[in-house]
Amino acid sequence: MAAGFKTAEPLEYHRSFLKENCRPDGRELVEFRTTTLNIGSISTADGSALVKIGNTTVICGIKMEFANPSVEAPNKGYIVPNVDLPPLCSSGFRPGAPGEQAQAASQFIADVIESSEVVKTEDLCIERGKLCWVLYCDLMCLDYDGNLLDACIIALLAALKNAQLPEVTVNAETSLPEVDLKNRKPLQVHRHPIGSSFCVFDNSVLIVDPTAEEERLSTAQLTVVTDENGGLCSVHKPGGTPFSGERLQECISRAQVRHREIQKLIDKVAQSVTSKK
């Protein structure tokens, strides 16, 4: 009977739970799903991490390549994120060119990288005006059940902390780069942006960490990205009904608390990976 009600009237089904201050999966309104993290998941990548938030699973692999710095920024390298939503992660996605959601997610991640300065692109310069690193950060969703952006940011941050730059010198005679793979140094991560996503039901009920179905039924969505000092890095609101100042402040406060929890998780897992080495 409940399954039929959920299929026929999904919004009313959710409302029946929200009236009792809980959700269909048993969580409270402001309770995040269990988050797990694995660092160094891809042995062939220069840095990698796998994140699960509930069922939503995202893996990030980083590849480093040489490039020529731009004329406008001769002392800077590049960070190029790409979010992939293949059909294997959800029946809602189709094969072929990236869809609108994947493109919007890639742009959002690029904006967070730039606004937070998680890695200073100056650190990626090898020789001014001649040679720099480009970091290709590929984020693939393996299982989609809502809250993609939070999972992508955590996976990206953990993978960057796992990445190591090999020592490079430019031969004076040939002008060619010489790479010493045995001498590597960790990539300097200067800030730690972490996102927290929210949804509003019926313009009144606020929930955190929405599932895919909750996202579809909500009247507004919001993602707040904060750093380790509680500062705002980014606020992303893709349309929907407006948020009041009070509600926005509540979301920021919850995002700051969530940041501390995820930061502890990343530090703990990174430490265990380092100790294994």
C-alpha positions as a Markdown table, in Angstrom:
| # | Residue | x | y | z |
|---|---|---|---|---|
| 1 | Met | 0.0 | 0.0 | 0.0 |
| 2 | Ala | 2.8 | 2.4 | 1.0 |
| 3 | Ala | 4.7 | 1.6 | -2.2 |
| 4 | Gly | 1.6 | 2.4 | -4.3 |
| 5 | Phe | 1.0 | 5.7 | -2.5 |
| 6 | Lys | 4.7 | 6.6 | -3.0 |
| 7 | Thr | 4.4 | 5.9 | -6.7 |
| 8 | Ala | 1.0 | 7.6 | -7.3 |
| 9 | Glu | 1.5 | 10.6 | -5.0 |
| 10 | Pro | 5.2 | 11.1 | -4.3 |
| 11 | Leu | 4.9 | 14.6 | -3.0 |
| 12 | Glu | 2.0 | 13.7 | -0.6 |
| 13 | Tyr | 4.0 | 10.7 | 0.5 |
| 14 | His | 6.9 | 12.9 | 1.5 |
| 15 | Arg | 4.7 | 15.4 | 3.1 |
| 16 | Ser | 3.3 | 12.7 | 5.4 |
| 17 | Phe | 6.8 | 12.2 | 6.8 |
| 18 | Leu | 7.8 | 15.8 | 6.9 |
| 19 | Lys | 4.7 | 16.5 | 9.1 |
| 20 | Glu | 6.3 | 14.2 | 11.7 |
| 21 | Asn | 9.7 | 15.9 | 11.3 |
| 22 | Cys | 11.3 | 12.9 | 9.6 |
| 23 | Arg | 12.0 | 11.6 | 6.1 |
| 24 | Pro | 11.2 | 8.4 | 4.2 |
| 25 | Asp | 14.7 | 7.0 | 4.8 |
| 26 | Gly | 14.4 | 7.5 | 8.5 |
| 27 | Arg | 16.6 | 10.5 | 8.9 |
| 28 | Glu | 15.7 | 13.7 | 10.7 |
| 29 | Leu | 15.2 | 16.8 | 8.6 |
| 30 | Val | 18.7 | 18.2 | 9.3 |
| 31 | Glu | 20.6 | 14.8 | 9.4 |
| 32 | Phe | 23.2 | 14.0 | 6.8 |
| 33 | Arg | 23.6 | 10.5 | 5.4 |
| 34 | Thr | 26.7 | 8.4 | 6.4 |
| 35 | Thr | 29.8 | 9.7 | 4.5 |
| 36 | Thr | 32.7 | 7.4 | 3.8 |
| 37 | Leu | 36.0 | 8.2 | 2.1 |
| 38 | Asn | 38.8 | 6.2 | 0.5 |
| 39 | Ile | 42.0 | 8.0 | -0.6 |
| 40 | Gly | 44.4 | 6.7 | -3.3 |
| 41 | Ser | 41.7 | 4.5 | -4.9 |
| 42 | Ile | 43.2 | 4.6 | -8.4 |
| 43 | Ser | 46.8 | 3.4 | -8.5 |
| 44 | Thr | 47.4 | 4.7 | -12.0 |
| 45 | Ala | 46.3 | 8.3 | -11.2 |
| 46 | Asp | 48.5 | 11.0 | -9.7 |
| 47 | Gly | 46.0 | 11.6 | -7.0 |
| 48 | Ser | 42.6 | 10.0 | -6.3 |
| 49 | Ala | 39.7 | 9.6 | -3.9 |
| 50 | Leu | 36.3 | 7.8 | -3.7 |
| 51 | Val | 33.4 | 9.3 | -1.7 |
| 52 | Lys | 30.1 | 7.9 | -0.7 |
| 53 | Ile | 27.3 | 10.0 | 0.8 |
| 54 | Gly | 24.5 | 7.5 | 1.4 |
| 55 | Asn | 24.2 | 5.8 | -2.0 |
| 56 | Thr | 25.7 | 8.6 | -4.0 |
| 57 | Thr | 29.2 | 7.6 | -5.0 |
| 58 | Val | 31.8 | 9.8 | -6.7 |
| 59 | Ile | 35.4 | 8.9 | -7.7 |
| 60 | Cys | 38.0 | 11.6 | -8.5 |
| 61 | Gly | 41.2 | 10.9 | -10.4 |
| 62 | Ile | 43.9 | 13.5 | -11.1 |
| 63 | Lys | 46.2 | 13.4 | -14.0 |
| 64 | Met | 49.2 | 15.8 | -14.4 |
| 65 | Glu | 50.5 | 16.9 | -17.7 |
| 66 | Phe | 52.8 | 19.6 | -19.1 |
| 67 | Ala | 51.4 | 22.7 | -20.7 |
| 68 | Asn | 52.5 | 26.2 | -21.8 |
| 69 | Pro | 51.4 | 29.0 | -19.5 |
| 70 | Ser | 49.1 | 31.6 | -21.0 |
| 71 | Val | 50.5 | 35.0 | -22.0 |
| 72 | Glu | 48.2 | 36.7 | -19.5 |
| 73 | Ala | 49.4 | 34.6 | -16.6 |
| 74 | Pro | 52.9 | 33.4 | -17.4 |
| 75 | Asn | 53.6 | 32.3 | -13.8 |
| 76 | Lys | 50.4 | 30.1 | -13.4 |
| 77 | Gly | 49.4 | 26.6 | -14.2 |
| 78 | Tyr | 45.9 | 25.2 | -14.8 |
| 79 | Ile | 43.3 | 23.1 | -12.9 |
| 80 | Val | 40.7 | 21.6 | -15.2 |
| 81 | Pro | 37.7 | 19.8 | -13.5 |
| 82 | Asn | 35.2 | 17.6 | -15.4 |
| 83 | Val | 32.1 | 16.0 | -13.9 |
| 84 | Asp | 30.9 | 12.9 | -15.7 |
| 85 | Leu | 27.3 | 11.5 | -15.1 |
| 86 | Pro | 27.3 | 8.2 | -17.1 |
| 87 | Pro | 24.2 | 6.1 | -17.6 |
| 88 | Leu | 25.6 | 3.5 | -15.2 |
| 89 | Cys | 25.0 | 5.9 | -12.2 |
| 90 | Ser | 21.3 | 6.4 | -12.9 |
| 91 | Ser | 18.7 | 5.6 | -15.5 |
| 92 | Gly | 18.0 | 9.4 | -15.7 |
| 93 | Phe | 21.2 | 10.0 | -17.7 |
| 94 | Arg | 21.9 | 9.1 | -21.3 |
| 95 | Pro | 25.1 | 8.2 | -23.2 |
| 96 | Gly | 26.7 | 10.8 | -25.4 |
| 97 | Ala | 27.7 | 14.4 | -24.9 |
| 98 | Pro | 27.6 | 15.8 | -21.3 |
| 99 | Gly | 24.1 | 16.8 | -20.2 |
| 100 | Glu | 23.1 | 20.1 | -18.7 |
| 101 | Gln | 23.5 | 18.8 | -15.1 |
| 102 | Ala | 27.0 | 17.5 | -15.7 |
| 103 | Gln | 28.1 | 20.8 | -17.4 |
| 104 | Ala | 26.6 | 22.8 | -14.6 |
| 105 | Ala | 28.4 | 20.7 | -12.0 |
| 106 | Ser | 31.7 | 21.0 | -13.8 |
| 107 | Gln | 31.3 | 24.8 | -13.9 |
| 108 | Phe | 30.4 | 24.9 | -10.2 |
| 109 | Ile | 33.5 | 22.9 | -9.3 |
| 110 | Ala | 35.6 | 25.2 | -11.4 |
| 111 | Asp | 34.1 | 28.2 | -9.7 |
| 112 | Val | 34.8 | 26.7 | -6.2 |
| 113 | Ile | 38.5 | 26.0 | -7.2 |
| 114 | Glu | 38.9 | 29.6 | -8.3 |
| 115 | Ser | 37.0 | 31.3 | -5.5 |
| 116 | Ser | 38.6 | 29.2 | -2.7 |
| 117 | Glu | 42.1 | 29.1 | -4.1 |
| 118 | Val | 42.3 | 25.5 | -2.8 |
| 119 | Val | 45.5 | 25.2 | -4.8 |
| 120 | Lys | 47.4 | 28.4 | -5.9 |
| 121 | Thr | 48.0 | 28.1 | -9.6 |
| 122 | Glu | 51.4 | 29.8 | -9.1 |
| 123 | Asp | 52.5 | 26.5 | -7.4 |
| 124 | Leu | 51.9 | 24.7 | -10.7 |
| 125 | Cys | 54.4 | 26.9 | -12.6 |
| 126 | Ile | 57.7 | 25.1 | -13.5 |
| 127 | Glu | 59.4 | 27.8 | -15.5 |
| 128 | Arg | 57.8 | 31.2 | -15.9 |
| 129 | Gly | 56.4 | 31.7 | -19.4 |
| 130 | Lys | 57.7 | 28.4 | -20.6 |
| 131 | Leu | 56.3 | 25.4 | -18.7 |
| 132 | Cys | 53.7 | 24.6 | -16.1 |
| 133 | Trp | 51.5 | 21.8 | -14.8 |
| 134 | Val | 47.9 | 21.2 | -15.8 |
| 135 | Leu | 45.9 | 19.1 | -13.4 |
| 136 | Tyr | 43.0 | 17.3 | -15.1 |
| 137 | Cys | 40.5 | 16.5 | -12.3 |
| 138 | Asp | 38.1 | 13.9 | -13.6 |
| 139 | Leu | 35.1 | 13.3 | -11.3 |
| 140 | Met | 32.8 | 10.4 | -12.2 |
| 141 | Cys | 29.6 | 9.5 | -10.5 |
| 142 | Leu | 29.2 | 5.8 | -10.0 |
| 143 | Asp | 25.9 | 5.9 | -8.3 |
| 144 | Tyr | 23.5 | 8.9 | -8.3 |
| 145 | Asp | 21.1 | 9.4 | -5.4 |
| 146 | Gly | 21.1 | 13.2 | -4.9 |
| 147 | Asn | 23.6 | 15.7 | -3.5 |
| 148 | Leu | 26.1 | 15.3 | -6.3 |
| 149 | Leu | 27.9 | 18.6 | -5.6 |
| 150 | Asp | 28.9 | 17.8 | -2.0 |
| 151 | Ala | 30.3 | 14.5 | -3.0 |
| 152 | Cys | 32.3 | 16.0 | -5.9 |
| 153 | Ile | 33.9 | 18.7 | -3.6 |
| 154 | Ile | 34.9 | 16.2 | -1.0 |
| 155 | Ala | 36.3 | 13.8 | -3.6 |
| 156 | Leu | 38.2 | 16.6 | -5.3 |
| 157 | Leu | 39.7 | 18.0 | -2.1 |
| 158 | Ala | 40.8 | 14.5 | -0.9 |
| 159 | Ala | 42.3 | 13.7 | -4.3 |
| 160 | Leu | 44.3 | 17.0 | -4.3 |
| 161 | Lys | 45.6 | 16.2 | -0.9 |
| 162 | Asn | 46.7 | 12.8 | -2.2 |
| 163 | Ala | 48.4 | 14.2 | -5.3 |
| 164 | Gln | 52.2 | 14.5 | -5.5 |
| 165 | Leu | 54.2 | 16.6 | -7.9 |
| 166 | Pro | 57.4 | 15.1 | -9.3 |
| 167 | Glu | 60.5 | 17.2 | -9.5 |
| 168 | Val | 61.0 | 18.8 | -12.9 |
| 169 | Thr | 64.0 | 20.7 | -14.3 |
| 170 | Val | 64.3 | 22.2 | -17.8 |
| 171 | Asn | 67.5 | 21.2 | -19.6 |
| 172 | Ala | 69.4 | 24.4 | -20.5 |
| 173 | Glu | 70.7 | 22.9 | -23.8 |
| 174 | Thr | 67.7 | 21.2 | -25.2 |
| 175 | Ser | 65.0 | 23.3 | -23.4 |
| 176 | Leu | 63.2 | 20.0 | -22.7 |
| 177 | Pro | 61.7 | 19.1 | -19.3 |
| 178 | Glu | 63.4 | 16.3 | -17.3 |
| 179 | Val | 61.2 | 14.6 | -14.8 |
| 180 | Asp | 62.5 | 12.9 | -11.6 |
| 181 | Leu | 59.7 | 10.5 | -10.6 |
| 182 | Lys | 61.5 | 9.4 | -7.5 |
| 183 | Asn | 61.6 | 12.8 | -6.0 |
| 184 | Arg | 58.0 | 13.9 | -5.4 |
| 185 | Lys | 56.5 | 16.5 | -3.1 |
| 186 | Pro | 52.9 | 16.8 | -2.0 |
| 187 | Leu | 50.7 | 19.3 | -3.7 |
| 188 | Gln | 50.2 | 22.3 | -1.5 |
| 189 | Val | 46.5 | 22.6 | -0.6 |
| 190 | His | 46.0 | 26.1 | 0.8 |
| 191 | Arg | 42.3 | 26.1 | 1.7 |
| 192 | His | 39.8 | 23.3 | 2.4 |
| 193 | Pro | 36.4 | 24.1 | 0.7 |
| 194 | Ile | 33.6 | 21.7 | 1.7 |
| 195 | Gly | 30.0 | 22.0 | 0.5 |
| 196 | Ser | 26.7 | 21.4 | 2.2 |
| 197 | Ser | 23.5 | 21.1 | 0.2 |
| 198 | Phe | 19.9 | 21.9 | 1.3 |
| 199 | Cys | 16.4 | 21.7 | -0.2 |
| 200 | Val | 13.2 | 23.4 | 0.7 |
| 201 | Phe | 9.8 | 21.7 | 0.5 |
| 202 | Asp | 6.6 | 23.7 | 0.0 |
| 203 | Asn | 8.6 | 26.9 | 0.5 |
| 204 | Ser | 8.8 | 26.2 | 4.2 |
| 205 | Val | 10.5 | 22.9 | 5.3 |
| 206 | Leu | 14.3 | 22.9 | 5.2 |
| 207 | Ile | 16.1 | 19.6 | 4.8 |
| 208 | Val | 19.9 | 18.8 | 4.4 |
| 209 | Asp | 21.6 | 16.3 | 2.1 |
| 210 | Pro | 18.7 | 15.6 | -0.2 |
| 211 | Thr | 18.2 | 12.3 | -2.1 |
| 212 | Ala | 17.5 | 12.4 | -5.8 |
| 213 | Glu | 13.8 | 12.1 | -5.2 |
| 214 | Glu | 13.8 | 14.9 | -2.6 |
| 215 | Glu | 15.7 | 17.1 | -5.1 |
| 216 | Arg | 13.0 | 16.5 | -7.7 |
| 217 | Leu | 10.1 | 17.3 | -5.4 |
| 218 | Ser | 11.7 | 20.3 | -3.7 |
| 219 | Thr | 10.8 | 23.9 | -4.5 |
| 220 | Ala | 14.4 | 25.2 | -4.0 |
| 221 | Gln | 17.9 | 24.0 | -3.7 |
| 222 | Leu | 21.0 | 25.6 | -2.2 |
| 223 | Thr | 24.7 | 24.6 | -1.8 |
| 224 | Val | 26.9 | 26.5 | 0.6 |
| 225 | Val | 30.7 | 26.0 | 0.4 |
| 226 | Thr | 32.7 | 27.1 | 3.4 |
| 227 | Asp | 36.4 | 26.9 | 4.3 |
| 228 | Glu | 38.2 | 25.7 | 7.5 |
| 229 | Asn | 37.9 | 29.2 | 9.1 |
| 230 | Gly | 34.2 | 29.3 | 8.6 |
| 231 | Gly | 34.5 | 31.7 | 5.7 |
| 232 | Leu | 32.2 | 31.6 | 2.6 |
| 233 | Cys | 33.8 | 30.3 | -0.6 |
| 234 | Ser | 30.6 | 30.0 | -2.7 |
| 235 | Val | 26.8 | 30.0 | -2.6 |
| 236 | His | 25.1 | 28.1 | -5.4 |
| 237 | Lys | 21.3 | 28.4 | -5.9 |
| 238 | Pro | 20.0 | 27.0 | -9.2 |
| 239 | Gly | 16.7 | 28.8 | -9.4 |
| 240 | Gly | 13.6 | 27.9 | -7.4 |
| 241 | Thr | 11.9 | 30.0 | -4.7 |
| 242 | Pro | 13.8 | 32.6 | -2.8 |
| 243 | Phe | 15.6 | 32.1 | 0.5 |
| 244 | Ser | 15.0 | 34.6 | 3.4 |
| 245 | Gly | 18.1 | 36.1 | 5.1 |
| 246 | Glu | 17.3 | 34.1 | 8.2 |
| 247 | Arg | 17.1 | 30.8 | 6.3 |
| 248 | Leu | 20.3 | 31.5 | 4.4 |
| 249 | Gln | 22.1 | 32.2 | 7.7 |
| 250 | Glu | 20.8 | 28.9 | 9.1 |
| 251 | Cys | 22.2 | 27.1 | 6.1 |
| 252 | Ile | 25.6 | 28.8 | 6.5 |
| 253 | Ser | 25.7 | 27.8 | 10.2 |
| 254 | Arg | 24.9 | 24.2 | 9.4 |
| 255 | Ala | 27.5 | 24.2 | 6.6 |
| 256 | Gln | 30.2 | 25.3 | 9.0 |
| 257 | Val | 29.4 | 22.5 | 11.4 |
| 258 | Arg | 29.3 | 20.0 | 8.6 |
| 259 | His | 32.7 | 21.3 | 7.4 |
| 260 | Arg | 34.3 | 20.4 | 10.7 |
| 261 | Glu | 32.9 | 16.9 | 10.5 |
| 262 | Ile | 34.2 | 16.3 | 7.0 |
| 263 | Gln | 37.5 | 17.9 | 7.7 |
| 264 | Lys | 38.1 | 15.4 | 10.5 |
| 265 | Leu | 37.1 | 12.5 | 8.2 |
| 266 | Ile | 39.6 | 13.7 | 5.4 |
| 267 | Asp | 42.4 | 14.2 | 7.9 |
| 268 | Lys | 41.8 | 10.8 | 9.6 |
| 269 | Val | 41.8 | 8.9 | 6.2 |
| 270 | Ala | 44.7 | 10.9 | 4.8 |
| 271 | Gln | 46.7 | 10.1 | 8.0 |
| 272 | Ser | 46.0 | 6.4 | 7.7 |
| 273 | Val | 47.1 | 6.4 | 4.1 |
| 274 | Thr | 50.3 | 8.2 | 5.0 |
| 275 | Ser | 51.1 | 5.8 | 7.9 |
| 276 | Lys | 50.6 | 2.7 | 5.5 |
| 277 | Lys | 53.3 | 4.1 | 3.2 |
